[in-house]
């Protein structure tokens, strides 16, 4: 396969098409958020465009940073001051491009966070909720052995390297799982409407525990960062292959 020429523009249009960004109404701009140098040899991927990630990218000689959580969110202060100023100044001093893909990356059938999490946890994907297509559902595994909540909890702990917070009874059988990566605990009623035995997302709110008990569904809070590490990583690998460039994933630890 002939590789494409890696420029700021060619990578942007490749990613925008692949992730079908025009199909999404999002809280932030998707695509190239900050323009940097034209020729790209090294891409660093990470979950969030934090200062620590930018510092690592500079050390790794990156020409572009690819993230799931970029900048310029709908309710942000639009001024370039304080935290954003520090991040932006450092990025621009080094002429690094910043690409960010939020909902389009959650949803992509192959490189998306939901798809990648299912693969890591061994879930068989069966579909997406008609009420809200960010909530996916499926079987807990391809194997025939019956699963209970304890099996799912232990698998998450092992694969994501993080102790999840679990609402429910360890011995309850799990035939159907629903999941949405990130801060999607508010969709628990959608997971219950799907008839799922457990809903897995990244965070938990005070009311999530009550909702789980009252809706009769188990809930697992597996970490916002921990559930969203895999989409951007898979995307970075794919970009590197397509353009014949170097990709390095940097995991900036985050307990949330
Ligand atoms: Zn997120």
Boltz pocket constraint, residues with backbone or C-beta under 6 A from the ligand:
constraints:
  - pocket:
      binder: B
      contacts: [[A, 68], [A, 69], [A, 181], [A, 182], [A, 183], [A, 224], [A, 228]]
      max_distance: 6.0
